[in-house]
Amino acid sequence: MSTAIITSDAETVDAVATARPQSAFARFTQAIIHNRKATAGIVILLILVIVAIFPGVFAHDDPQAAIYGQNLGVSAQHLLGTTQLGQDVFSQVVWGTRLTLIVTVVVSAIATVISMIIGVTAAYVGGLTDRSLSLLTDIFLIIPTLPLLIVLASYLPPGSVTMIVVLTATSWAFQARQLRSQGLSLRAREFLSAAKVRGERTSYIIFVEIIPTMTSLIVASFLGLSVFVVGFAAGLQFLGLGNSTELTWGTMLYYAQQGGALEAGNAWWALAPGAAVAFMGAGFALVNYAFDEIGNPALRPVRKRRVRKPA
């Protein structure tokens, strides 16, 4: 009798342990795996990260070496042809992935942190601080982005650092407005009142109590910014506002336009870096769309259930 009781108790403990809820990270990982958009976007970004880390594995030619024939077509030796100077286009696309990805991720990360600090601080502190930070945000929102980018890039020394500074300064305001709105909805919550009663500092409440509850919105802001940054960075470099000695997809587009790639019948010189920019943007966009669907059940597609026919 006692053995049966012990056995049943052990089975009960095992059942409770099995039914124990998964961690938030495990649930999120499982949700991403079961979302086709998220899976496709992550695969795209992983491919780009691997290419950026190990470009020499995929392209053995020196991207800057002008040692081949000019404007050669697609062949087994040159998968995307050569440039007007005799450089291998495929090697330039592969080696340009690294700097393009670095600029995109760094700008998006810094701009997201700035928007997070300004938006959440304005929402929680309120008063004069809120009005001042909101005024600063509104100023950057109403300034025309492209003219400001052109002015800043033309006065600063060309290079990746300048590109990062310019894009960061012009891309944080919209996300700060969104995070402020979310922060206002959290300001009256009980856990924040409890933190005040405990005598916690304002910085502790902002960074430990409020920001962790806004993780999904912050990640979505980062992904949305990445789509914006990869296109705008390439656009600025295409206009000649970047450092022409640095190899990125944007500088490839600039040289293709200067060398009359389309007029010379060398379409891949211009199409390849443009397609690469679209490929990276699609990766971030797919993950962003999937993240919205995972976080908001109302956006999830309705799947039709199969109706079993009676035997």
Secondary structure, DSSP 8 states (H G I E B T S, - for coil): -HHHHHHHHHHHHHHHHHTS---HHHHHHHHHHT-HHHHHHHHHHHHHHHHHH-HHHH--S-TT---S-TT----SS-TT-B-TTS-BHHHHHHHHHHHHHHHHHHHHHHHHHHHHHHHHHHHHH-HHHHHHHHHHHHHHHHS-HHHHHHHHHHHS-SSHHHHHHHHHHTTSHHHHHHHHHHHHHHTT-HHHHHHHHTT--HHHIIIIIIGGGGHHHHHHHHHHHHHHHHHHHHHHHHTT-S-TTS--HHHHHHHHHHTTTTTTT-HHHHHHHHHHHHHHHHHHHHHHHHHHHHH-GGGS-----------
